[in-house]
């Protein structure tokens, strides 16, 4: 039985979260909203509790978990003191959708959280419900997205119920999330033998863009995430190795510089699939939806507003499952700003099936 607590993000009251916080303290699993997506939380110090995250999600055990905190003072209790560059990032973006990977202090977290690595990803979410819940629980909270592994991440409590009802102890419903894609994960490597300089590696693109990071760290090289990683490589952060965010149907993306060629190829693929007797779906921009024919058309975001695409992406992918669509075509977006995070998720949702025109 999964408990359900409805709270107001505008005026969350500590007493309304007391039962959920107590569940975390006792080693239970609680899904809760952040400004990015819903997270599935457990006390990061309790190995038995963390084990239940992997079991509930069906998540590979070599995929590390991000640890959420409610106060910046908790950083040095869990990890090595941040470099000056990292401290500047925390000043600029915490609370917010930025996860920093730091050397973990021995023995302070369950080894399952770090997946055997010598580092841990820390984040302070920018959501009043999340912050009050973590503070009330009085523990660092390991929390991947609150969905079955590989499925689109949840941006509403209903999405969590669809995937995890009966598999977790409770859900805190704080309404829809805001950013719509997960946090940006970064790791800083200082320059050898000299002050300043160094490289900030973006391990996973997300809600904070590369341009924002460069603005916050002038003089520091910001290295963006590669679109691909070798399957044998140990992931340094969530979302780096496995297929994620996928609808149940087979999705293929079409990418090109000319929208008319992209739409023509999408329509051709849809028509051929329809002729084979398949139920077809297409993920497209609002402006392009009237130009396409399919059994189910999902208009997500606007050509000129990638933030709106990010906000609705996961809900859009889930629509295809609700409609029973097994053949899905999708448009891509420019990999600028938040577009880098969107394309990272779309590639994984499509299993890297991309047609270039």
C-alpha positions in Angstrom: 0.0 0.0 0.0 1.4 3.4 -1.1 0.5 6.3 1.1 -0.4 9.6 -0.6 0.1 13.1 0.9 -1.2 16.1 -1.0 0.6 19.4 -0.1 0.7 22.9 -1.4 4.0 24.0 -2.9 3.0 27.6 -2.3 2.5 27.2 1.4 3.9 23.8 2.5 3.4 23.2 6.2 6.0 21.1 8.1 3.2 19.2 9.9 1.8 18.0 6.5 5.1 16.4 5.7 5.8 14.9 9.1 4.5 11.5 8.2 6.4 11.4 5.0 9.6 12.5 6.8 9.1 9.8 9.4 8.8 7.2 6.7 12.2 8.3 5.3 13.7 8.1 8.8 12.4 4.6 9.2 14.0 3.4 6.0 11.1 3.7 3.7 10.8 5.0 0.1 9.0 8.3 -0.5 8.5 10.0 -3.9 8.5 13.8 -3.8 8.6 16.8 -6.2 11.6 18.9 -7.1 11.9 21.7 -9.5 13.1 19.3 -12.2 11.2 16.0 -11.9 9.8 13.8 -9.0 12.5 12.0 -7.1 12.3 8.7 -5.3 13.9 9.2 -1.9 15.5 7.1 0.8 17.9 7.8 3.6 21.3 7.8 1.9 23.0 6.4 5.0 20.8 3.2 5.2 22.0 0.5 2.8 18.8 -1.5 3.2 16.7 1.6 2.3 18.9 2.4 -0.7 18.6 -1.3 -1.9 14.8 -0.7 -2.1 15.3 2.1 -4.5 17.1 -0.2 -7.0 14.5 -2.9 -6.4 11.5 -0.6 -6.9 12.9 1.0 -10.0 14.5 -2.1 -11.5 17.7 0.1 -11.7 21.1 -1.3 -12.5 23.3 -1.3 -9.4 26.3 0.3 -11.1 24.3 3.5 -11.7 25.1 6.0 -8.9 22.5 8.0 -7.1 22.3 11.7 -6.5 22.1 12.8 -2.8 19.8 15.6 -2.0 20.4 18.0 0.9 18.4 20.9 2.4 21.3 23.0 3.6 24.7 23.9 2.1 26.4 23.2 5.4 25.7 19.5 4.8 28.2 19.4 1.9 31.3 19.1 4.0 29.8 16.4 6.2 29.4 14.2 3.1 32.2 15.2 0.8 35.6 16.9 0.6 35.6 20.7 0.9 34.7 22.2 -2.5 37.3 23.9 -4.6 36.9 27.7 -5.0 35.5 27.2 -8.5 32.8 24.7 -7.2 32.0 27.1 -4.3 31.3 29.8 -6.9 28.9 27.4 -8.7 27.1 26.7 -5.5 26.7 30.5 -4.9 25.3 30.9 -8.3 23.0 27.9 -8.7 22.0 26.5 -5.3 19.3 25.8 -4.6 18.7 24.7 -8.2 19.0 22.1 -10.9 22.8 21.6 -10.5 24.5 18.5 -9.1 28.2 18.7 -8.2 30.3 15.5 -8.1 32.8 15.7 -5.2 35.1 13.1 -3.4 32.9 11.3 -0.9 33.9 11.1 2.8 34.5 7.4 3.8 31.8 5.7 5.7 29.2 8.5 5.6 26.9 7.1 2.9 25.8 3.6 1.9 28.2 2.3 -0.7 25.3 1.6 -2.9 24.8 5.3 -3.4 28.1 5.8 -5.0 28.1 2.5 -7.0 31.6 1.8 -5.8 33.0 5.2 -7.0 35.1 7.4 -4.7 32.8 10.4 -5.4 29.2 11.4 -4.8 26.8 13.8 -6.6 25.2 16.4 -4.3 22.3 18.7 -5.0 20.1 21.1 -3.2 16.7 21.2 -5.0 14.9 24.5 -5.5 11.5 23.4 -4.3 9.9 24.3 -1.0 8.3 20.8 -0.5 11.5 19.0 -1.2 13.6 21.2 1.1 11.1 20.9 4.0 10.8 17.2 3.6 14.6 16.6 3.6 15.0 19.0 6.5 12.3 17.2 8.5 13.7 13.8 7.8 17.1 15.0 9.1 19.1 12.9 6.7 20.8 13.1 3.3 18.3 11.7 0.8 19.4 9.6 -2.2 16.9 10.2 -4.9 16.9 9.2 -8.6 13.8 10.0 -10.7 10.6 8.3 -9.3 9.9 6.1 -12.3 10.6 2.5 -13.4 14.1 2.4 -14.9 14.2 3.3 -18.5 10.7 5.0 -18.5 10.1 8.7 -19.0 10.8 10.6 -15.8 7.8 11.7 -13.8 6.8 15.4 -13.8 3.4 14.8 -12.0 2.5 12.6 -9.1 0.2 10.7 -11.4 3.2 9.5 -13.4 4.7 8.2 -10.2 1.6 6.3 -9.4 1.5 4.8 -12.9 5.0 3.4 -12.4 5.5 2.7 -8.7 2.2 2.4 -6.9 2.4 -0.6 -4.5 6.2 -0.7 -4.9 7.0 2.3 -2.6 5.9 3.5 0.7 4.5 7.0 -0.2 4.1 9.8 -2.6 4.1 13.5 -1.7 2.0 15.3 -4.4 3.2 18.8 -4.7 1.8 19.4 -8.2 3.6 19.5 -11.5 7.3 20.2 -11.6 8.8 23.2 -13.3 12.0 22.7 -15.3 10.9 19.3 -16.7 14.4 17.7 -17.2 16.8 16.6 -14.6 19.7 18.5 -13.1 22.9 19.3 -14.8 25.7 17.1 -13.4 29.2 18.6 -13.3 32.6 17.5 -12.0 35.5 20.0 -11.6 39.2 19.0 -12.2 41.6 21.7 -10.9 44.7 22.6 -12.9 47.7 20.6 -11.8 50.3 22.6 -9.8 48.7 26.0 -10.1 45.9 28.1 -8.7 42.9 28.8 -10.8 42.2 27.3 -14.2 41.1 23.8 -14.4 38.2 22.1 -16.3 34.6 21.8 -15.4 33.2 18.6 -17.0 29.5 18.4 -17.8 28.7 14.7 -17.1 25.0 15.1 -17.9 23.3 18.2 -19.5 20.2 19.5 -17.7 18.5 22.5 -16.2 21.6 24.6 -16.0 23.1 25.3 -19.5 26.8 25.3 -20.5 26.5 29.0 -21.2 25.3 29.7 -17.7 28.2 27.7 -16.3 30.7 29.6 -18.4 29.3 32.9 -17.2 29.6 31.8 -13.6 33.2 30.6 -14.0 35.1 32.9 -16.3 38.6 31.6 -17.0 37.5 28.0 -16.4 37.2 25.6 -19.3 33.7 24.1 -19.5 33.8 20.8 -21.4 30.4 19.7 -22.6 29.1 16.1 -22.3 29.6 13.8 -25.3 26.5 12.6 -27.0 27.8 9.0 -26.6 29.7 7.0 -24.0 31.3 3.6 -24.4 28.9 0.9 -23.0 31.7 -0.6 -20.9 32.6 2.7 -19.2 31.6 3.0 -15.5 29.1 5.9 -15.3 30.2 8.8 -13.2 26.7 10.2 -13.0 23.1 9.0 -13.6 21.9 9.0 -17.2 25.3 8.4 -18.8 25.2 4.7 -19.7 21.8 3.1 -20.0 18.8 3.7 -22.3 16.5 6.1 -20.4 13.3 8.1 -20.8 11.8 5.7 -23.4 8.2 5.2 -24.2 7.2 1.5 -24.7 7.0 1.9 -28.5 9.9 2.2 -30.8 10.9 5.8 -31.4 13.0 7.2 -34.2 14.2 10.8 -34.6 14.6 12.8 -37.8 17.3 15.5 -37.8 18.1 18.1 -40.5 18.7 21.8 -41.2 15.5 22.2 -43.4 12.2 21.8 -41.5 10.4 20.9 -44.7 12.7 18.0 -45.4 12.5 16.8 -41.8 8.7 16.9 -41.9 8.5 15.2 -45.3 10.7 12.3 -44.1 8.7 12.0 -40.9 5.5 11.8 -42.9 6.9 9.2 -45.3 8.0 7.0 -42.4 4.5 7.4 -40.7 2.7 6.5 -44.0 4.8 3.4 -44.5 4.2 2.2 -41.0 0.5 2.9 -41.3 0.4 0.9 -44.5 2.0 -2.0 -42.6 -0.9 -1.8 -40.1 1.0 -0.2 -37.3 -0.5 2.4 -35.0 1.6 5.6 -35.5 2.5 8.6 -33.4 4.7 11.7 -33.8 6.3 14.0 -31.4 6.5 17.5 -32.9 6.3 21.2 -32.2 3.0 23.0 -31.9 3.6 24.9 -35.1 4.2 21.7 -37.1 1.4 19.5 -35.7 -1.2 20.6 -38.3 1.2 19.6 -41.1 1.5 15.9 -40.1 -0.8 12.9 -40.2 -0.7 10.1 -37.6 -2.9 8.1 -35.3 -1.6 10.2 -32.4 0.1 13.5 -32.7 1.7 15.0 -29.6 2.5 18.7 -29.9 5.1 19.6 -27.4 6.6 23.1 -27.0 7.2 25.8 -29.6 10.0 26.2 -32.2 11.1 29.4 -30.6 10.7 28.3 -26.9 12.8 25.2 -26.0 12.0 25.7 -22.3 8.4 24.8 -23.1 9.6 21.7 -24.9 11.7 20.7 -21.9 8.8 21.3 -19.5 6.4 19.0 -21.4 8.8 16.4 -22.8 8.3 13.5 -20.4 4.6 13.9 -20.2 4.5 13.9 -24.0 6.5 10.7 -24.2 4.1 9.0 -21.8 1.1 10.0 -24.0 2.2 7.5 -26.6 1.9 4.7 -24.0 -1.5 5.8 -23.0 -2.6 5.8 -26.7 -1.1 2.4 -27.4 1.3 3.7 -30.0 4.2 1.4 -31.0 5.7 3.3 -34.0 6.8 6.8 -33.0 8.6 9.5 -35.1 10.0 12.6 -33.5 11.6 15.9 -34.4 14.9 17.0 -32.9 15.8 20.5 -31.6 18.9 22.7 -31.8 21.6 21.6 -29.2 21.9 25.1 -27.8 21.1 26.1 -24.2 18.5 23.8 -22.7 18.4 22.1 -26.1 21.5 20.1 -25.2 19.6 18.5 -22.3 16.5 17.9 -24.4 18.5 16.1 -27.2 20.4 14.1 -24.6 17.0 12.7 -23.4 15.6 12.3 -26.9 18.6 10.3 -28.0 18.2 7.9 -25.1 14.4 7.7 -25.6 15.1 6.7 -29.2 18.0 4.4 -28.4 20.1 6.5 -30.7 17.9 5.8 -33.7 18.3 9.0 -35.8 17.7 9.6 -39.5 19.7 12.5 -40.9 18.2 14.4 -43.9 
